Amino acid sequence: MEADKGKVCVTGGTGFVASWLIMRLLQHGYSAHTTVRPGPEHKRDVSFLTSLPGASKKLQIFQADLSIPESFESAIKGCIGVFHVATPVDFENKEPEEVIVKRTIDGTLGILKACLNSKTVKRVVYTSSASTIVFSDKVVDTMDEGFWSNVDYIKSINYFTFGPYMISKTSTEKIALEFAEEHGLDLVTVIPSFIVGPFICPKFPGSVHTSMAMILEKGYSKAFQDKSKMRKEQDYESQDSKKRSLKGIEGYKTPGVSPKKLLDSGFEFKYGLDEMFDEAIQCCKEKGYL
């Protein structure tokens, strides 16, 4: 039997990205700790995690909430690494922006402090968002990690339901990096755009739902004003039909995000848009969303 490579904590274990991370960690010989929010109002189905190969022996699930920063200490204790993925996502505007921002910042700082106190954590990977770099009044075609979104600008363009999320991610990443530098903590931030592909969690991930809004004939009116004209067929495979389908749709055009730093580190892209959308569509069909 392969020796255990150590314990790694993944926050927000029931989410799209976190659940994939847990599965990969188990496959590669690590033990995994993960966190889920406590309380009946946040009841989560974790059977898809506990049934993963190796989970019965190498996965421990802890209750923790960003609103209670110290609640992550038990999950992080004894771990050699932490993937901080958990984040409030409220696209229905149930809470004020300042509440979401405070909870995101306080929870993240609590997790970073727990990593320092553990004396065992060697590296923290924080899942941020491309929305932390692309929203400003600067007119450029491509941006990278050297840019920062302007919170005031995000508010000025009135980006509806996504605004609080964008602001919370931008503010939190800045503060997290400052904290890590001040305390000598090895912190890496990842700034993905919309993530598309198959998912193992039972809930329909927001990033997949939004990316497939035209296919689903649903979505957010700000981004897809002419969604009623879109067909469910996979006409994205045809560039000509795509151009005709998108004709007349207007909205804020965000810059591209440069992958240079990833590529320079040795990262290789294995999947293209066709594969990502094909597998996402197939997964949605299997789970009854299409």
C-alpha positions as CSV (number, residue, x, y, z in Angstrom):
1,M,0.0,0.0,0.0
2,E,1.2,3.5,-0.9
3,A,2.5,5.5,2.1
4,D,0.4,8.4,3.2
5,K,1.9,11.6,1.8
6,G,0.4,13.7,4.6
7,K,-2.8,15.6,5.4
8,V,-4.2,18.4,3.3
9,C,-7.2,20.5,4.2
10,V,-9.7,21.7,1.6
11,T,-12.2,24.2,2.8
12,G,-15.8,24.3,1.3
13,G,-15.7,20.6,0.5
14,T,-19.1,20.3,-1.1
15,G,-18.3,22.8,-3.8
16,F,-17.4,22.2,-7.4
17,V,-13.6,22.9,-7.2
18,A,-13.1,21.6,-3.6
19,S,-14.8,18.2,-4.3
20,W,-12.5,17.6,-7.3
21,L,-9.5,18.6,-5.2
22,I,-10.5,16.1,-2.5
23,M,-10.8,13.3,-5.1
24,R,-7.4,14.1,-6.6
25,L,-5.7,14.3,-3.2
26,L,-7.0,10.9,-2.3
27,Q,-6.0,9.5,-5.7
28,H,-2.5,10.8,-5.2
29,G,-2.0,9.2,-1.8
30,Y,-2.8,12.1,0.6
31,S,-5.2,12.1,3.5
32,A,-7.8,14.9,3.2
33,H,-9.6,17.1,5.7
34,T,-12.5,19.1,4.5
35,T,-15.0,21.5,6.0
36,V,-18.8,21.9,5.5
37,R,-21.0,24.5,7.0
38,P,-22.9,23.4,10.2
39,G,-26.5,23.8,11.1
40,P,-29.8,22.5,9.6
41,E,-30.1,25.5,7.3
42,H,-26.8,24.6,5.7
43,K,-27.3,20.8,5.6
44,R,-25.1,19.3,3.0
45,D,-25.2,15.9,1.2
46,V,-21.7,14.6,1.7
47,S,-22.3,11.0,0.6
48,F,-20.6,11.8,-2.8
49,L,-17.5,12.6,-0.8
50,T,-17.6,9.7,1.7
51,S,-18.1,7.3,-1.2
52,L,-14.9,8.4,-3.0
53,P,-12.2,5.7,-3.4
54,G,-10.1,5.8,-0.2
55,A,-12.4,8.2,1.6
56,S,-13.4,5.7,4.3
57,K,-9.9,5.7,5.6
58,K,-8.4,8.9,4.4
59,L,-11.1,11.6,4.5
60,Q,-12.3,13.5,7.6
61,I,-15.1,16.0,7.4
62,F,-15.2,18.9,9.9
63,Q,-17.9,21.5,10.5
64,A,-16.7,25.1,10.0
65,D,-18.2,28.5,9.0
66,L,-16.5,31.6,7.7
67,S,-18.6,33.6,10.1
68,I,-16.7,31.8,12.9
69,P,-13.1,32.1,11.9
70,E,-11.7,30.0,14.7
71,S,-13.9,27.1,13.7
72,F,-11.4,26.0,11.0
73,E,-8.6,25.3,13.6
74,S,-9.5,21.6,14.1
75,A,-9.6,20.9,10.4
76,I,-6.2,22.5,9.7
77,K,-4.4,21.0,12.7
78,G,-1.8,18.6,11.6
79,C,-2.1,19.4,7.9
80,I,0.9,20.1,5.6
81,G,-1.1,22.1,3.2
82,V,-4.4,24.0,2.9
83,F,-6.5,24.7,-0.2
84,H,-8.8,27.6,0.8
85,V,-11.7,27.3,-1.6
86,A,-14.8,28.2,0.6
87,T,-16.4,31.6,-0.2
88,P,-19.8,33.1,0.2
89,V,-21.7,33.1,-3.0
90,D,-24.9,35.1,-2.9
91,F,-26.3,36.0,-6.4
92,E,-29.7,36.6,-5.0
93,N,-28.7,39.6,-2.9
94,K,-30.0,38.1,0.3
95,E,-27.3,39.9,2.3
96,P,-25.8,43.4,2.1
97,E,-22.5,43.7,0.4
98,E,-20.6,44.8,3.5
99,V,-21.8,41.6,5.4
100,I,-20.5,39.3,2.6
101,V,-17.2,41.2,2.4
102,K,-16.6,41.1,6.2
103,R,-17.4,37.4,6.4
104,T,-15.1,36.6,3.5
105,I,-12.2,38.6,5.0
106,D,-12.6,37.5,8.6
107,G,-13.0,33.8,7.6
108,T,-9.9,33.9,5.4
109,L,-7.8,35.6,8.0
110,G,-9.0,33.1,10.6
111,I,-7.9,30.3,8.3
112,L,-4.5,31.9,7.7
113,K,-3.9,32.4,11.4
114,A,-4.8,28.7,12.0
115,C,-2.2,27.8,9.4
116,L,0.4,29.7,11.2
117,N,-0.6,28.3,14.6
118,S,-0.5,24.8,13.3
119,K,3.3,24.9,12.8
120,T,2.8,22.1,10.2
121,V,1.3,23.9,7.2
122,K,3.9,24.5,4.5
123,R,1.8,26.2,1.9
124,V,-1.6,27.7,1.5
125,V,-3.4,27.9,-1.9
126,Y,-6.2,30.5,-2.0
127,T,-8.7,30.2,-4.8
128,S,-9.4,33.8,-5.8
129,S,-11.1,34.9,-9.0
130,A,-10.3,36.6,-12.3
131,S,-12.8,39.2,-11.2
132,T,-10.1,40.5,-8.9
133,I,-8.1,41.8,-11.9
134,V,-10.3,42.5,-14.9
135,F,-12.7,45.2,-13.6
136,S,-11.1,48.7,-13.9
137,D,-11.3,51.7,-16.2
138,K,-8.0,50.7,-17.8
139,V,-8.4,49.8,-21.5
140,V,-6.2,46.8,-22.3
141,D,-6.8,43.6,-24.2
142,T,-5.1,41.3,-21.7
143,M,-4.4,41.4,-17.9
144,D,-2.4,39.3,-15.6
145,E,-1.7,39.0,-11.8
146,G,-0.1,42.5,-11.8
147,F,-3.5,44.2,-12.2
148,W,-6.2,44.8,-9.6
149,S,-9.9,45.4,-10.1
150,N,-11.1,48.7,-8.8
151,V,-13.8,48.3,-6.2
152,D,-15.3,51.7,-6.9
153,Y,-15.4,50.9,-10.6
154,I,-17.2,47.7,-9.9
155,K,-19.8,49.6,-8.0
156,S,-20.1,52.2,-10.7
157,I,-20.9,49.8,-13.5
158,N,-23.6,48.3,-11.2
159,Y,-22.8,44.8,-12.1
160,F,-26.0,43.5,-10.4
161,T,-25.9,40.2,-8.6
162,F,-22.2,39.6,-9.1
163,G,-20.9,42.9,-7.6
164,P,-20.7,41.8,-3.9
165,Y,-18.9,38.6,-5.0
166,M,-16.3,40.5,-7.1
167,I,-15.7,43.1,-4.4
168,S,-15.3,40.4,-1.6
169,K,-12.9,38.4,-3.7
170,T,-10.8,41.5,-4.6
171,S,-10.7,42.9,-1.0
172,T,-10.0,39.5,0.5
173,E,-7.1,38.6,-1.8
174,K,-5.3,41.9,-1.1
175,I,-5.6,41.4,2.6
176,A,-4.6,37.8,2.5
177,L,-1.4,38.6,0.5
178,E,-0.6,41.4,2.9
179,F,-1.1,39.0,5.9
180,A,1.1,36.3,4.4
181,E,3.9,38.7,3.6
182,E,3.8,40.2,7.1
183,H,3.9,36.8,8.8
184,G,6.1,34.9,6.4
185,L,3.4,32.5,5.3
186,D,3.8,30.7,1.9
187,L,0.6,31.7,0.1
188,V,-0.2,31.2,-3.5
189,T,-3.3,32.7,-5.0
190,V,-5.1,31.3,-8.1
191,I,-7.2,33.6,-10.2
192,P,-9.4,31.3,-12.4
193,S,-12.2,32.6,-14.7
194,F,-15.4,30.7,-15.1
195,I,-14.7,27.0,-14.6
196,V,-16.5,24.7,-16.9
197,G,-16.6,20.9,-17.0
198,P,-18.1,17.8,-15.4
199,F,-18.8,18.0,-11.7
200,I,-19.0,15.4,-8.9
201,C,-21.0,17.5,-6.4
202,P,-24.8,17.0,-6.5
203,K,-25.5,20.8,-6.7
204,F,-25.4,22.5,-10.1
205,P,-22.2,24.7,-9.8
206,G,-22.8,28.4,-10.4
207,S,-19.8,28.8,-12.7
208,V,-21.1,25.9,-15.0
209,H,-24.7,27.2,-14.9
210,T,-23.6,30.7,-15.9
211,S,-21.2,29.5,-18.6
212,M,-23.9,27.4,-20.1
213,A,-26.7,30.0,-19.8
214,M,-27.2,30.2,-23.5
215,I,-27.4,26.5,-23.9
216,L,-29.8,26.2,-21.0
217,E,-31.9,29.1,-22.3
218,K,-31.7,30.5,-18.8
219,G,-29.2,32.7,-17.1
220,Y,-28.6,36.3,-16.2
221,S,-30.3,39.0,-18.2
222,K,-27.4,41.4,-17.8
223,A,-25.1,39.0,-19.7
224,F,-27.6,37.5,-22.1
225,Q,-30.2,39.9,-23.1
226,D,-31.3,37.9,-26.2
227,K,-31.2,34.5,-24.6
228,S,-34.7,33.7,-26.0
229,K,-33.1,33.5,-29.4
230,M,-30.5,30.9,-28.4
231,R,-31.0,27.2,-29.1
232,K,-30.1,24.3,-26.9
233,E,-28.2,22.6,-29.7
234,Q,-24.5,22.6,-29.5
235,D,-24.1,25.3,-32.1
236,Y,-21.1,26.6,-30.4
237,E,-19.2,24.1,-32.5
238,S,-19.9,26.2,-35.6
239,Q,-18.2,29.6,-35.5
240,D,-20.6,31.0,-38.1
241,S,-23.7,30.0,-36.2
242,K,-22.2,31.3,-33.0
243,K,-21.5,34.7,-34.6
244,R,-25.1,34.9,-35.8
245,S,-26.5,33.8,-32.4
246,L,-24.5,36.5,-30.5
247,K,-25.3,39.3,-33.0
248,G,-26.8,42.3,-31.2
249,I,-25.9,41.2,-27.7
250,E,-24.2,44.0,-25.8
251,G,-22.6,44.3,-22.4
252,Y,-19.3,45.0,-20.6
253,K,-16.4,43.4,-22.4
254,T,-13.8,42.2,-20.0
255,P,-10.1,41.9,-21.0
256,G,-8.5,38.5,-21.5
257,V,-6.5,36.9,-18.7
258,S,-2.9,35.9,-19.4
259,P,-1.9,32.3,-18.6
260,K,1.9,33.2,-19.0
261,K,2.8,32.7,-15.3
262,L,1.1,29.3,-15.3
263,L,2.8,28.2,-18.5
264,D,6.2,29.5,-17.3
265,S,5.8,27.3,-14.2
266,G,5.4,24.2,-16.3
267,F,1.6,24.0,-16.4
268,E,0.1,22.4,-19.5
269,F,-3.5,22.8,-20.7
270,K,-5.0,19.4,-21.6
271,Y,-8.6,20.3,-22.6
272,G,-10.1,22.8,-25.0
273,L,-13.4,24.5,-25.0
274,D,-15.1,21.8,-26.9
275,E,-14.1,19.1,-24.5
276,M,-15.0,21.2,-21.4
277,F,-18.5,22.1,-22.7
278,D,-19.1,18.6,-24.1
279,E,-18.3,17.0,-20.7
280,A,-20.3,19.6,-18.8
281,I,-23.3,19.0,-21.0
282,Q,-23.0,15.3,-20.6
283,C,-22.7,15.6,-16.9
284,C,-25.8,17.9,-16.8
285,K,-27.8,15.3,-18.7
286,E,-26.7,12.5,-16.4
287,K,-27.7,14.6,-13.3
288,G,-31.1,15.7,-14.8
289,Y,-30.3,19.4,-15.4
290,L,-30.7,19.1,-19.2
